[in-house]
């Protein structure tokens, strides 16, 4: 039952993030917009030139300007996330024991 509450919270954050992304993608589509590193409007001729291959990297160069963590920073983040997950699991177990005693 490792980190069930943390998993649910993470799942909610992921859902909200996906909804935000979906709304943006829809707006880009409706507005026929180019978005650097994310989306580009292409012509049917360009698609034909690429043998009708619709793989994104053929049309959009990814924006690689993102923060890169050191191994030590990544390990610290992992340890903190694991501690939070275990604490959330302990809290959930206490709540379940109080509300519905296990047999």
C-alpha positions as CSV (number, residue, x, y, z in Angstrom):
1,X,0.0,0.0,0.0
2,X,3.1,2.2,-0.4
3,X,2.3,5.8,-0.6
4,X,-1.4,5.5,-1.5
5,X,-2.3,9.1,-0.5
6,X,0.8,10.5,-2.2
7,X,-0.1,8.5,-5.3
8,X,-3.6,9.8,-5.3
9,X,-2.4,13.4,-4.9
10,X,0.2,12.9,-7.6
11,X,-2.6,11.4,-9.8
12,X,-4.7,14.5,-9.2
13,X,-1.8,16.7,-10.1
14,X,-1.2,14.7,-13.3
15,X,-4.8,14.9,-14.2
16,X,-4.9,18.7,-13.7
17,X,-1.7,19.0,-15.7
18,X,-3.1,16.8,-18.6
19,X,-6.3,18.9,-18.6
20,X,-4.2,22.1,-18.8
21,X,-2.2,20.5,-21.7
22,X,-5.3,19.4,-23.5
23,X,-6.8,22.9,-23.2
24,X,-3.6,24.4,-24.6
25,X,-3.4,21.9,-27.5
26,X,-7.0,22.5,-28.3
27,X,-6.4,26.3,-28.4
28,X,-3.3,25.8,-30.6
29,X,-5.3,23.6,-33.0
30,X,-8.3,26.0,-33.1
31,X,-6.0,29.0,-33.5
32,X,-3.9,27.3,-36.1
33,X,-0.8,28.3,-34.1
34,X,2.9,27.5,-34.2
35,X,4.3,27.0,-30.7
36,X,8.1,26.8,-30.6
37,X,9.3,23.4,-29.5
38,X,5.8,22.0,-29.2
39,X,3.6,22.4,-32.3
40,X,3.9,23.7,-35.9
41,X,1.3,24.1,-38.7
42,X,2.5,22.2,-41.8
43,X,1.2,22.0,-45.3
44,X,0.0,18.8,-46.9
45,X,2.8,19.3,-49.4
46,X,5.3,19.1,-46.5
47,X,3.6,16.0,-45.1
48,X,3.7,14.5,-48.6
49,X,7.5,15.3,-48.9
50,X,8.0,13.4,-45.7
51,X,6.2,10.3,-47.2
52,X,3.1,11.1,-45.1
53,X,5.0,10.4,-42.0
54,X,3.4,12.3,-39.1
55,X,6.1,11.7,-36.5
56,X,6.4,14.9,-34.5
57,X,10.3,15.1,-34.6
58,X,10.0,15.5,-38.4
59,X,8.2,18.8,-37.9
60,X,9.0,20.2,-34.5
61,X,12.4,20.4,-32.8
62,X,11.9,19.8,-29.0
63,X,12.7,22.7,-26.7
64,X,15.5,21.2,-24.6
65,X,16.0,24.3,-22.4
66,X,14.9,22.5,-19.2
67,X,16.6,22.2,-15.8
68,X,19.0,19.3,-15.5
69,X,19.5,17.9,-12.0
70,X,22.8,16.5,-10.7
71,X,22.7,12.9,-9.5
72,X,22.9,14.2,-5.9
73,X,19.9,16.6,-6.5
74,X,17.9,13.8,-8.1
75,X,18.7,11.4,-5.2
76,X,17.6,14.1,-2.7
77,X,14.3,14.6,-4.5
78,X,13.8,10.9,-4.6
79,X,14.5,10.5,-0.9
80,X,12.1,13.4,0.0
81,X,9.4,11.9,-2.3
82,X,9.8,8.5,-0.7
83,X,9.6,9.9,2.8
84,X,6.4,11.8,1.9
85,X,4.9,8.7,0.3
86,X,5.7,6.5,3.4
87,X,4.3,9.2,5.7
88,X,1.1,9.4,3.6
89,X,0.8,5.6,3.7
90,X,1.2,5.6,7.5
91,X,-1.5,8.2,7.8
92,X,-3.9,6.3,5.5
93,X,-3.4,3.1,7.5
94,X,-4.2,5.0,10.8
95,X,-7.3,6.4,9.2
96,X,-8.4,3.0,7.9
97,X,-7.8,1.4,11.3
98,X,-9.9,4.1,13.0
99,X,-12.7,4.1,10.5
100,X,-12.9,0.4,9.5
101,X,-10.9,-1.9,11.7
102,X,-9.1,-4.6,9.7
103,X,-10.1,-8.2,10.4
